[in-house]
């Protein structure tokens, strides 16, 4: 049996056995690999970095979507930058939103995800409330005249095609599109290996939006098993509403989530994503 090694961080790698290679190609923007693993099921890899698996993608998608939407409580229009696999779109459409706009750079990621991971989107691309735009996300937010209640940046890591989605200018453009009480959410990698990057992202978001706070999602696929996400808005209190408020809003979602709950929402902000380096060591 062959194996796939992901070496995203210096001095650390993780290895997945490859039962079957289902697809391997080069799109206009990146290398794509789809393979099957006995534990995780089908695995999607872009430019040598694992993006999702059948087994645990729901944790990431539920947290990056439901945390900002439940915190807002009345979102009608949602913008998703990236997210070509359709998982975040599926979770957003579980809410009574009027429209969800997904802007994905690589059309082939959408096509391959629909082909090899149909359960991840589960019909979301065909929902009449969904609008899919194949375009550079940074250019879209800089040029569109549309406004949104929630913006979700479901991007790859800040290398290659996803690098510009972590810049100050991009965050400023997103801020212009947000309606009053608007909230932004994004992924910020593995905090154990990237504490400096997480701190920098939070600082940029706080300077742009007024308040920013990281929250955690336990996703076994990602290195160290803990993924940092960040929510930003007008105030810290708005990002983490009282339990009573979350439970009231959650009634419409009950039975539709596998991981997210009001209790998880509150706890995810409580678990501090801070890891002190060993004396004399350098962060990767």
C-alpha positions as CSV (number, residue, x, y, z in Angstrom):
1,X,0.0,0.0,0.0
2,X,1.4,3.4,-1.0
3,X,1.4,6.4,1.3
4,X,1.1,10.2,1.1
5,X,3.2,12.5,3.3
6,X,2.1,16.0,4.1
7,X,5.0,18.2,5.3
8,X,3.4,21.6,5.9
9,X,5.5,22.6,8.9
10,X,9.2,22.4,9.5
11,X,10.4,19.5,11.7
12,X,6.9,17.8,11.4
13,X,5.1,15.6,8.9
14,X,2.0,13.4,8.9
15,X,1.6,10.3,6.7
16,X,-1.6,8.8,5.3
17,X,-1.8,5.4,3.7
18,X,-3.2,5.5,0.2
19,X,-5.6,2.7,-0.6
20,X,-6.6,4.0,-4.0
21,X,-5.7,7.0,-6.0
22,X,-8.9,8.3,-7.5
23,X,-7.7,11.4,-9.3
24,X,-4.5,13.4,-9.9
25,X,-4.1,16.4,-12.1
26,X,-2.9,20.0,-12.4
27,X,-5.6,22.7,-12.7
28,X,-4.8,26.3,-13.9
29,X,-3.8,27.2,-10.3
30,X,-2.8,24.1,-8.3
31,X,-2.0,20.4,-8.1
32,X,-5.0,18.2,-7.1
33,X,-4.9,14.7,-5.6
34,X,-7.8,12.6,-4.5
35,X,-7.2,9.3,-2.7
36,X,-8.9,6.9,-0.4
37,X,-7.7,6.2,3.1
38,X,-9.1,3.3,5.3
39,X,-9.7,5.7,8.3
40,X,-10.6,9.0,6.7
41,X,-12.3,7.9,3.5
42,X,-11.7,10.1,0.5
43,X,-9.1,12.8,0.9
44,X,-8.7,16.0,-1.1
45,X,-5.1,17.4,-1.4
46,X,-4.2,20.7,-3.0
47,X,-0.6,21.6,-3.7
48,X,0.5,18.8,-1.3
49,X,-1.7,20.0,1.6
50,X,-4.7,18.1,2.8
51,X,-7.9,20.2,2.6
52,X,-10.6,17.8,3.7
53,X,-11.6,14.2,4.3
54,X,-15.0,12.5,4.2
55,X,-14.6,11.5,7.9
56,X,-14.1,14.8,9.6
57,X,-14.8,17.7,7.3
58,X,-18.2,18.4,9.0
59,X,-16.4,19.7,12.1
60,X,-14.6,22.4,10.2
61,X,-17.5,23.3,8.0
62,X,-20.0,23.5,10.8
63,X,-17.7,25.7,13.0
64,X,-16.7,28.2,10.3
65,X,-20.3,28.6,9.2
66,X,-22.5,28.3,12.3
67,X,-20.4,30.3,14.7
68,X,-20.7,33.6,12.8
69,X,-24.3,32.9,11.7
70,X,-25.5,32.0,15.1
71,X,-23.6,35.0,16.6
72,X,-25.3,37.3,14.1
73,X,-28.8,35.7,14.5
74,X,-30.5,37.5,11.6
75,X,-28.2,37.1,8.6
76,X,-29.9,37.4,5.2
77,X,-27.0,37.6,2.8
78,X,-23.8,35.6,3.2
79,X,-20.6,35.7,1.2
80,X,-18.2,32.8,1.1
81,X,-14.8,33.3,-0.3
82,X,-13.2,30.0,-1.4
83,X,-15.0,26.9,-0.2
84,X,-15.2,25.3,-3.7
85,X,-15.9,21.9,-2.1
86,X,-19.4,23.2,-1.1
87,X,-19.2,22.1,2.6
88,X,-19.5,25.6,4.0
89,X,-22.2,26.5,1.6
90,X,-24.2,23.5,2.7
91,X,-24.0,24.6,6.3
92,X,-24.9,28.2,5.6
93,X,-28.0,27.1,3.7
94,X,-29.3,25.3,6.8
95,X,-30.1,28.8,8.1
96,X,-33.0,30.9,6.7
97,X,-30.7,33.1,4.6
98,X,-32.1,34.8,1.5
99,X,-28.9,34.4,-0.5
100,X,-25.4,32.8,-0.2
101,X,-22.8,33.9,-2.7
102,X,-19.8,31.6,-3.1
103,X,-16.7,33.0,-5.0
104,X,-14.2,30.4,-5.9
105,X,-11.0,30.9,-7.9
106,X,-10.6,27.4,-9.3
107,X,-13.6,26.0,-11.2
108,X,-12.0,22.6,-11.3
109,X,-12.1,22.3,-7.5
110,X,-15.8,22.8,-7.7
111,X,-16.2,20.2,-10.4
112,X,-13.9,17.6,-8.8
113,X,-15.6,18.1,-5.4
114,X,-19.0,17.5,-6.9
115,X,-17.7,14.4,-8.6
116,X,-15.6,12.8,-5.8
117,X,-17.2,14.4,-2.6
118,X,-20.9,14.8,-3.4
119,X,-21.8,14.3,0.2
120,X,-19.8,17.3,1.3
121,X,-22.0,19.8,-0.6
122,X,-25.1,17.5,-0.6
123,X,-27.0,19.5,-3.2
124,X,-26.0,22.9,-2.0
125,X,-24.8,24.1,-5.4
126,X,-28.3,23.5,-6.8
127,X,-30.1,25.4,-4.0
128,X,-31.9,28.4,-5.6
129,X,-30.5,30.6,-2.8
130,X,-26.9,29.8,-3.9
131,X,-25.0,31.9,-6.4
132,X,-21.6,30.5,-7.5
133,X,-19.1,32.9,-9.1
134,X,-15.8,31.6,-10.5
135,X,-13.5,34.6,-9.8
136,X,-10.6,35.8,-7.8
137,X,-12.0,36.4,-4.3
138,X,-9.8,39.4,-3.6
139,X,-10.9,41.1,-6.8
140,X,-14.5,40.3,-6.1
141,X,-14.6,42.0,-2.7
142,X,-12.6,45.0,-4.1
143,X,-15.0,45.6,-7.0
144,X,-18.5,44.4,-6.0
145,X,-21.2,46.8,-4.9
146,X,-23.0,44.1,-2.9
147,X,-23.3,44.1,0.9
148,X,-23.5,41.1,3.3
149,X,-24.4,40.3,6.9
150,X,-21.7,37.6,7.2
151,X,-18.5,36.9,5.3
152,X,-16.8,33.5,5.6
153,X,-13.3,33.2,4.2
154,X,-13.0,29.5,3.6
155,X,-9.5,29.6,2.0
156,X,-6.4,27.5,1.8
157,X,-3.4,28.4,3.8
158,X,-1.6,31.8,3.2
159,X,0.6,30.4,0.5
160,X,0.0,30.2,-3.3
161,X,-3.5,31.2,-4.4
162,X,-4.7,31.8,-0.8
163,X,-2.0,34.2,0.3
164,X,-3.8,37.4,-0.7
165,X,-6.8,36.4,1.4
166,X,-4.8,37.1,4.6
167,X,-3.7,40.7,3.7
168,X,-4.7,43.9,5.4
169,X,-6.0,45.4,2.1
170,X,-8.3,42.3,1.7
171,X,-9.7,42.7,5.2
172,X,-10.4,46.4,4.6
173,X,-12.3,45.5,1.4
174,X,-14.3,43.0,3.3
175,X,-15.1,45.6,6.0
176,X,-16.6,47.8,3.3
177,X,-19.1,45.1,2.3
178,X,-20.4,44.3,5.8
179,X,-23.7,45.7,6.9
180,X,-24.2,47.0,10.5
181,X,-23.6,44.2,13.0
182,X,-21.8,42.2,10.3
183,X,-19.4,39.4,11.2
184,X,-16.4,37.8,9.4
185,X,-15.0,34.3,10.1
186,X,-12.0,32.6,8.6
187,X,-9.5,29.8,9.2
188,X,-6.0,30.5,10.5
189,X,-4.2,27.2,10.5
190,X,-2.8,25.1,13.3
191,X,-2.0,27.3,16.4
192,X,0.5,24.8,17.8
193,X,2.7,25.3,14.8
194,X,1.7,28.9,13.8
195,X,1.2,30.9,16.9
196,X,2.8,34.0,15.4
197,X,0.6,33.8,12.3
198,X,-2.6,33.5,14.4
199,X,-1.6,36.5,16.5
200,X,-0.9,38.6,13.4
201,X,-4.2,37.7,11.8
202,X,-6.1,38.6,15.0
203,X,-4.3,41.9,15.2
204,X,-5.1,42.8,11.6
205,X,-8.8,41.8,12.0
206,X,-9.1,43.7,15.3
207,X,-7.6,46.9,13.7
208,X,-10.0,46.6,10.7
209,X,-13.3,45.4,12.3
210,X,-13.1,46.6,15.9
211,X,-12.9,43.2,17.7
212,X,-11.5,39.8,16.8
213,X,-11.2,36.5,18.7
214,X,-9.9,33.1,17.9
215,X,-11.9,29.9,18.5
216,X,-10.9,26.3,18.1
217,X,-12.2,23.2,16.2
218,X,-10.8,19.7,16.8
219,X,-10.2,18.4,13.3
220,X,-8.1,15.2,13.3
221,X,-7.0,15.7,9.7
222,X,-5.0,18.8,10.4
223,X,-1.6,18.7,12.1
224,X,-1.8,18.5,15.9
225,X,-5.6,17.9,15.5
226,X,-6.6,21.5,16.5
227,X,-7.6,24.1,14.0
228,X,-7.7,27.8,14.8
229,X,-10.5,29.9,13.3
230,X,-11.1,33.6,13.9
231,X,-14.3,35.7,14.2
232,X,-14.3,39.4,13.9
233,X,-17.0,42.1,14.3
234,X,-18.0,45.2,16.1
235,X,-17.5,43.8,19.7
236,X,-16.3,40.7,21.4
237,X,-19.6,40.2,23.1
238,X,-21.3,40.0,19.7
239,X,-19.1,37.1,18.7
240,X,-20.0,35.0,21.8
241,X,-23.6,35.6,22.7
242,X,-25.1,34.4,26.0
243,X,-26.0,30.8,26.2
244,X,-29.7,31.6,26.4
245,X,-29.5,33.5,23.1
246,X,-27.6,30.8,21.4
247,X,-30.0,28.1,22.5
248,X,-33.0,30.1,21.3
249,X,-31.4,30.6,17.9
250,X,-30.3,26.9,17.7
251,X,-33.9,25.7,17.8
252,X,-34.1,26.0,14.0
253,X,-30.9,24.0,13.5
254,X,-31.6,21.2,16.0
255,X,-31.0,17.9,14.4
256,X,-29.2,19.4,11.4
257,X,-25.7,19.5,13.0
258,X,-23.3,16.7,14.0
259,X,-20.7,18.7,16.0
260,X,-21.9,22.3,16.5
261,X,-24.1,23.2,19.5
262,X,-24.5,26.3,21.6
263,X,-22.3,24.7,24.3
264,X,-19.6,24.0,21.7
265,X,-19.9,27.6,20.4
266,X,-19.2,29.1,23.9
267,X,-16.5,26.5,24.7
268,X,-14.6,27.0,21.4
269,X,-13.8,30.6,22.4
270,X,-12.8,29.6,26.0
271,X,-10.1,27.1,24.9
272,X,-7.2,29.4,24.4
273,X,-5.1,28.5,21.3
274,X,-1.8,29.3,23.0
275,X,1.2,27.1,23.1
276,X,4.5,28.2,24.7
277,X,7.6,27.2,22.7
278,X,10.3,25.1,24.3
279,X,13.2,27.3,25.7
280,X,15.6,28.1,23.0
281,X,13.4,26.6,20.2
282,X,12.1,28.4,17.1
283,X,8.5,28.3,15.9
284,X,8.2,26.7,12.5
